[in-house]
Amino acid sequence: MTNVEMGIPEMPAPDYPAEVRERLEADAREIIARYPDSRSALLPLLHLVQSEEGHVTRTGQRFCAEVLDLTTAEVNAVATFYSMYRRKASGDYQVGVCTNTLCAVMGGDAIYASLREHLGVGDGETTEDGKVTLEHVECNAACDFAPVVMVNWEFFDNQTPDSARALVDDLRAGREVTPTRGAPLCTFKQTARVLAGFPDERPGAVEASGSAGPATLAGLRLAKGESTPGVIAPRGAVSDEEGK
């Protein structure tokens, strides 16, 4: 039972060490300067403090409140609203399995169940080596590539239980893993810094940022009257000749 549960007031969050605070303040000034109203910088600042510790700690919330002249309650309200901000220590790689309708029907539920058993963790839990945090997520907006797994918000399309298990094994072993689309994979902390608005300085990372895949563009091509090789008719659909 925590002190709060026992009715004992929680002590103020500790501050960052002086050298860390100085570095984060320099980054925070750069972020805040982008906005006409400083409080608009709260979302990227939360990504910034998440890049420091891997999740948004009470210390990180205190830092955001102080540099933006907000209360910690105001910062906490935002940090707990958005699922991209982690509230507890998590792994280097956030592995999210889409279990929304289409992905679930196409095998997402089976992938998630397989990974839970394979990794020995539940939803939102992290492997003992600190490498992988597993979670089931709602729509990843990639239904045309279902079932989809995301690692630190990079796409791994058309997955199966076997391919997903191989993916997490590679992540834990430190082997190079390449997303189906988008930028090369990096750690969760590195991803958080990019989301805070700082350049991704890895060679080729920006150029590799993904565009829509062929399946995504099929409808647009059809609307334009273009041929769409590889587009499969819906299950049970019949041709005009068959329907006569």
N, C-alpha and C positions, 0 to 999 in steps of 0.2 A: 504494500500500500504506500502511495506517495504522500509527501507532506500535504499537498493540496487536497487529496482525498480525506486526510485526517483533519482538515480544517486549519492547517498551519500555513500562513501566507508564504508564497514562493519568494525566495530571495531574488534580488535583481540579477539579470544575466551578467556574467563576467564580460569584460571587454576583450578585444583581440590583443595579442602582444603588440608592443609599440611598433615593431618593424612591419608587421602585417597590417596594422591599422593605417600606417603611413602609405603603404602601397595601395590599399583599397581606397583610401581617400583620394589619391591621385586619379585612380580609375573612375571613382564616383563623380569627381568634378567634370571629367570628360563626358560622362553620360548625361549629367544634369544640364550641361551647357547646350545640349541638343533640343531642349524643351523650353517653351516660353513660361511654363508653370512647373516649378521644380517637382511637385508631387506627381506629375505625369511620368517621372523617371522611376517610379517605384517598381514596376514590373521588371525592367532590365536590371535594376539594382538587386532585386531578389535573385535573378539569375547569376549576378556577379558574386554574391555571398555564397550561393550554392556551388559555384565553381571553386570556391576556396575549401569547403569542407565536405562536399558531396551531398549535402542536404541543407535546408534552411534551419539553422539552429536558433536558439534564443539570442545568442550573441549576434548572429547575423541580422535578426530582426531589430535588435537594439541599435546596431550600426545604421541600418536603413532609416530608422526613426530619427536618429540624431542628425544625420546629414540632410534629411528632408524636412526637419522640424515637424514631425508627426508624432503621435503617440504610438507606443508599442501595440496598443489595441487596434489601431487603424492598420498598422502593418500586418498584424496577425490575421485580421479579417481578410486581407487580400491573399496572404500566403497560404491560408487554409482553404480558400475558395477554388484555386486553380490546381488541377491534378499534376501539372508539370513541376510543381514545387514539392520536393520530398520533405517529409517531416521527421524522418528518422534515417540513420545511416543506411546506405544502400551500396550496391555493387558497382564495379567499374562499368558494367554493361547492363542496362535496363532492357530486359527481353519482354516485350509485350505481345501477347497473342490475341489477335482480334477474335472475339466470340460473339460479335453482333450477327444479325440474321444470316446474311449470305455467307460470310466466312464460316459460321457455325455449321450451316448446311453442307458446305463444301469440305468440311473437315477440321475447322478451327477448334471445336470442342475436343476432338480426338487428339489434336496436337497439344492442346493445353494439358489434358489429362496425362498424356505421355510424358511431357516435360516435368510435370509435378512428380511423377513416379521416378523418372530418370535422375532428377536433381535432388530429390528428397526434400523439397521445400513446398510451402503453400503460397497462396496469393500474397504478394508484397514481401515475401521473405527472401533472404539472401543466402547463397551457398556459404559453407564454412570458410572457403578460401577467399571470400569477399569479391569474387569475380562477377557473379550473375545474380541479379534480382529478377524474379519472375512475377509477372502480373498478367491478369486478363484485362483487356481494354475494350472499350466500345469503338465504334467505327473509326478505322484509320483512313477513310476516304480513298480507298483503293479497291473497291468491290470488284472491279474488272480483273483483278489479279488474285482473287480469293483462292485459298485462304492465305492471309498475310500475317507475317511476323515482323515486328519492328525492333531494332536494336538501337538504343539511343536515338530514336526517331528516324532512322534510316530504314528503307524498305527491303524486305526479303520476301519476294513474291512467290505465289504458287507453291507453297510449302506442303510437306507431308510430315507425319510423325518421324519418319526416318531422317529426313533432311534437317528437321528442326533439332533432333538430338545431336546430329553431326555438327550443326552450327554451334550449339552451346558447348560441345566438347572442344571445338576449335578455339572458342573464346577463352575457355578455362585453361587451355594448354598454351595460350599465347601465340597461336598460329594466325597468319594473316587471313582476314575474312573480308570479302568484297560484297557490298550490297548489290542487289539487283539493279537498282537505280540510285542516282544521287552521289553525294560526296563519299570519299573513303571513310571508313569507320574510325572513330576516335573514342576516347574514354568519356564517361558521363561528365566529369569535371571539365574536360576540354569542350565538350558540346555546350555546356552551360555558359562558358565564357563567350563562345560564338553567339549564343542566343542573347547574351548581354549587349551585343552590338559591336564586338571587337573583331577585327579581321581574322579570317582563318588563314594563317600564314603557311600552312602545309603546301608544298609544291603540287599544283594541279588540282587542289581541292575545290576551288571556286569554279574552275572550268568544268569539273565533273558533276557539278550540281545538276540534278536530273531534270529533264523535260518529261512531258507526258509520254507514256509508252504507246505502242501500236494499238493495243486493246482500248485504251482511253480515247484515242482519236478516231476509232472506227465509225462512231455515230456522226462525227463531224464530216468525215469523208463521204459517208453516204448522203448526208444533207447537201453536200456540194456536188453530188452526182458523180463522184469519183469511184473507181473500182476499189474494192476492199478485199484483196486476197487474204485468205486465212480466217475470215469472219465465219463463224459457225452458226447455222440456223438454230433457233431455240429448240429444246427437246420437244418432240412431238409435232413440230411444224411440218407441213406438207407443201410440196411445190404446187404451182398452178396446175400443172399437168395431172398430178396425183389427185388434186382436189376436184377435177372435172368428173 
